[in-house]
Amino acid sequence: MRRHMTTALVAAAFACATATAASADPLSEFFGSIFGQQPTQHVSAPSYEPAVTSAYAYAPEVYEPSHPRIPREMVGYAGPYAPGTIVISTAERRLYLVMPNHRALKYGIGVGRQGFQWAGTQAITRKQEWPDWVPPPEMIQRRPDLPRYMAGGPENPLGARAMYLGGSLYRIHGSNEPETIGTAVSSGCIRMLNEDVVDLYDRVKVGTPVVVLR
């Protein structure tokens, strides 16, 4: 009787393990193998004081605390890209800045909504603090209610910093809607928390390669 019970318990445990393995997300496993979670180190957000210009005097609260569900982290990296490369996983909704010694800085991002996602390789061709926003004609056609121009500032959708990608309409930029980080809502641009985009902006330069993966 005891032998039959032991056999049944082993069979049940095996069935449970098999079901768990079958339900695992292959994409998560793939990115987990490249950007390992061990060792993981939470990176504290710097205490930024926004720059004061002749046009604006921004309050410190413009820099939101890190979203509790998407902390900025230093993770292990075993992928093919060289240090200094930005790798964006659209599916994972994460941006990685590859660092030396098989490490990467991981940030939470917002990505393009269905029909506006893209993949490819670009480079940062321009950097701008508190950028102005001029919606492109394609966006105006979809949203005639949008302003034709908005000066840089806390209410600007581009947030505290913008990094322009090649000759495309896409940017990596901050946001005045921190609650959208981790979601797919943009027209193809990569959104970040203002405090995260400032951190990334200070770490990269014009010419930095940007690889966008679906």
Backbone torsions as a table, in degrees:
resi	resn	phi	psi	omega
1	MET	NA	-44.7	-179.9
2	ARG	-63.5	-39.4	-179.4
3	ARG	-64.2	-39.3	178.7
4	HIS	-65.0	-39.5	179.3
5	MET	-65.1	-41.4	179.4
6	THR	-62.3	-43.6	179.8
7	THR	-61.3	-41.6	-180.0
8	ALA	-64.7	-40.2	179.7
9	LEU	-65.4	-41.4	179.0
10	VAL	-62.8	-42.9	-179.9
11	ALA	-63.2	-41.0	179.3
12	ALA	-65.0	-42.2	179.2
13	ALA	-63.1	-40.3	179.2
14	PHE	-64.7	-41.8	179.5
15	ALA	-63.0	-40.9	179.2
16	CYS	-64.1	-44.9	179.9
17	ALA	-63.5	-39.6	179.4
18	THR	-65.1	-42.3	178.7
19	ALA	-63.6	-39.8	179.6
20	THR	-64.0	-44.1	180.0
21	ALA	-64.1	-38.0	-178.4
22	ALA	-68.5	-28.0	-177.0
23	SER	-86.9	-6.0	-178.3
24	ALA	-64.5	147.1	180.0
25	ASP	-83.1	114.5	-178.1
26	PRO	-59.7	-36.0	-179.7
27	LEU	-65.4	-42.2	178.0
28	SER	-63.1	-39.1	178.5
29	GLU	-64.0	-39.1	-178.8
30	PHE	-63.4	-50.7	-179.6
31	PHE	-68.9	-31.1	176.2
32	GLY	-64.1	-31.3	179.6
33	SER	-74.6	-26.4	179.1
34	ILE	-87.0	-50.9	-179.0
35	PHE	-105.1	82.2	-175.3
36	GLY	-63.6	149.8	-179.2
37	GLN	-91.5	1.0	177.1
38	GLN	-128.7	127.7	-3.6
39	PRO	-81.3	147.6	178.3
40	THR	-115.8	135.1	-178.1
41	GLN	-133.7	120.4	175.9
42	HIS	-69.6	133.6	-178.5
43	VAL	-103.2	116.9	-178.1
44	SER	-65.8	140.8	178.6
45	ALA	-74.0	132.2	176.6
46	PRO	-66.0	156.7	176.7
47	SER	-93.0	91.9	-175.8
48	TYR	-84.4	142.2	169.4
49	GLU	-109.4	110.1	-177.8
50	PRO	-55.0	144.3	-178.1
51	ALA	-67.3	143.8	176.7
52	VAL	-101.6	124.2	178.5
53	THR	-115.5	178.8	179.2
54	SER	-67.3	-21.8	-176.9
55	ALA	-94.6	-32.7	-172.7
56	TYR	-136.7	149.2	168.9
57	ALA	-128.8	98.1	-171.4
58	TYR	-87.0	140.5	179.0
59	ALA	-76.0	146.6	-179.6
60	PRO	-56.8	-27.4	-177.4
61	GLU	-69.5	-2.9	174.5
62	VAL	-59.2	-31.0	179.8
63	TYR	-88.3	104.7	-177.4
64	GLU	-73.5	152.0	171.6
65	PRO	-64.2	155.4	-179.3
66	SER	-57.0	140.1	178.0
67	HIS	-61.2	127.5	-173.5
68	PRO	-61.3	-24.3	-179.0
69	ARG	-86.2	-15.7	-177.6
70	ILE	-131.7	75.5	179.4
71	PRO	-72.0	149.9	171.8
72	ARG	-73.2	131.1	-174.4
73	GLU	-137.4	152.7	166.9
74	MET	-98.9	122.4	-176.2
75	VAL	-125.9	165.9	174.6
76	GLY	-72.3	151.5	-178.6
77	TYR	-137.4	130.2	179.9
78	ALA	-131.1	26.9	-176.6
79	GLY	-92.0	-175.5	-173.1
80	PRO	-88.7	-6.2	-171.6
81	TYR	-90.4	146.2	-174.8
82	ALA	-76.0	155.2	174.2
83	PRO	-53.7	140.7	-177.3
84	GLY	97.5	-10.4	178.9
85	THR	-83.6	139.7	170.9
86	ILE	-95.4	125.1	178.0
87	VAL	-117.8	123.7	-178.2
88	ILE	-112.2	124.1	173.6
89	SER	-100.6	103.5	-179.5
90	THR	-62.9	-44.1	-177.9
91	ALA	-63.4	-39.5	-178.4
92	GLU	-81.2	-19.6	-175.8
93	ARG	59.0	49.3	178.0
94	ARG	-138.6	147.7	173.7
95	LEU	-116.0	133.8	179.6
96	TYR	-118.4	131.4	169.6
97	LEU	-103.5	111.7	-176.8
98	VAL	-69.9	129.6	-178.0
99	MET	-112.5	167.7	174.8
100	PRO	-65.1	166.3	174.0
101	ASN	61.9	39.7	173.5
102	HIS	58.1	44.4	178.3
103	ARG	-128.6	164.4	175.5
104	ALA	-152.4	144.7	172.6
105	LEU	-89.8	127.9	-177.4
106	LYS	-110.4	131.3	178.9
107	TYR	-124.6	148.0	169.8
108	GLY	-78.6	144.6	-178.0
109	ILE	-140.2	162.6	165.8
110	GLY	-104.9	144.8	-174.5
111	VAL	-127.0	178.7	-179.6
112	GLY	-64.5	142.7	176.5
113	ARG	-73.9	174.7	-178.0
114	GLN	-54.0	129.5	-178.6
115	GLY	92.0	-10.0	-179.2
116	PHE	-121.9	9.2	177.6
117	GLN	-84.9	154.3	-176.8
118	TRP	-150.3	168.7	177.2
119	ALA	-142.7	154.6	179.0
120	GLY	151.1	-173.7	-179.1
121	THR	-119.4	128.2	177.0
122	GLN	-130.3	-175.2	173.1
123	ALA	-140.2	151.7	175.8
124	ILE	-71.2	119.5	-178.1
125	THR	-106.2	-14.8	178.5
126	ARG	-158.2	146.8	175.9
127	LYS	-124.5	141.6	-178.1
128	GLN	-144.8	130.9	173.6
129	GLU	-86.8	137.5	-179.1
130	TRP	42.2	63.5	-173.2
131	PRO	-70.2	149.4	168.4
132	ASP	-72.2	159.3	179.4
133	TRP	-122.5	122.3	174.3
134	VAL	-122.0	99.4	-179.0
135	PRO	-57.7	133.4	179.7
136	PRO	-67.9	160.3	-178.7
137	PRO	-54.9	-35.6	179.9
138	GLU	-61.5	-37.8	179.6
139	MET	-73.7	-38.7	177.9
140	ILE	-62.2	-36.8	179.6
141	GLN	-64.8	-37.5	178.3
142	ARG	-76.9	-33.8	-175.4
143	ARG	-131.0	79.4	-178.4
144	PRO	-61.0	-17.4	-178.0
145	ASP	-77.8	-10.6	-176.6
146	LEU	-69.8	150.5	174.6
147	PRO	-68.1	153.1	178.3
148	ARG	-82.3	-17.6	179.8
149	TYR	-157.8	139.3	173.5
150	MET	-139.2	123.9	179.7
151	ALA	-66.7	152.4	178.3
152	GLY	-60.6	145.5	-179.7
153	GLY	162.4	179.1	-175.3
154	PRO	-59.2	-28.1	-178.9
155	GLU	-90.2	-3.9	-177.9
156	ASN	-73.4	134.0	-179.4
157	PRO	-60.9	-20.0	179.9
158	LEU	-83.3	-7.8	174.5
159	GLY	68.7	-152.1	-169.5
160	ALA	-77.7	-27.3	-176.7
161	ARG	-147.0	153.9	173.3
162	ALA	-140.0	140.1	174.1
163	MET	-122.2	116.0	-172.3
164	TYR	-86.7	137.7	-172.2
165	LEU	-105.5	106.7	178.0
166	GLY	55.6	-142.6	175.7
167	GLY	-97.9	16.2	-177.9
168	SER	-82.2	176.0	174.9
169	LEU	-87.0	0.5	-172.7
170	TYR	-91.5	150.5	178.2
171	ARG	-141.9	156.6	161.4
172	ILE	-97.8	121.7	-173.5
173	HIS	-148.3	169.3	175.3
174	GLY	-76.3	-166.3	-177.4
175	SER	-156.8	149.4	171.2
176	ASN	-96.3	10.3	178.3
177	GLU	-129.1	73.0	-175.4
178	PRO	-59.8	-22.8	-179.1
179	GLU	-69.6	-13.3	-179.5
180	THR	-88.0	-6.0	178.8
181	ILE	-67.8	131.6	-175.2
182	GLY	96.2	2.3	-179.1
183	THR	-120.6	173.5	178.2
184	ALA	-112.6	94.4	-172.9
185	VAL	-136.2	-11.6	-171.5
186	SER	-85.5	178.8	175.5
187	SER	-94.0	21.2	177.3
188	GLY	122.6	-18.7	177.3
189	CYS	-72.8	161.5	178.3
190	ILE	-102.3	115.8	-178.9
191	ARG	-95.7	146.8	174.9
192	MET	-137.3	159.9	167.9
193	LEU	-59.6	147.1	-180.0
194	ASN	-56.0	-42.3	-178.7
195	GLU	-66.4	-32.5	179.3
196	ASP	-75.5	-39.2	-179.3
197	VAL	-68.3	-32.5	175.3
198	VAL	-66.1	-41.9	178.4
199	ASP	-61.2	-47.0	179.1
200	LEU	-65.1	-43.8	-179.3
201	TYR	-55.2	-40.6	-178.4
202	ASP	-75.0	-14.6	-177.1
203	ARG	-97.0	-17.9	-174.5
204	VAL	-117.7	168.8	-178.7
205	LYS	-134.9	168.9	174.8
206	VAL	-59.7	134.1	-175.5
207	GLY	102.9	-13.3	179.0
208	THR	-58.7	127.5	176.6
209	PRO	-72.3	143.3	179.9
210	VAL	-127.7	118.6	179.8
211	VAL	-109.0	120.6	-179.4
212	VAL	-107.2	121.1	-179.6
213	LEU	-110.2	141.8	176.6
214	ARG	-82.4	NA	NA
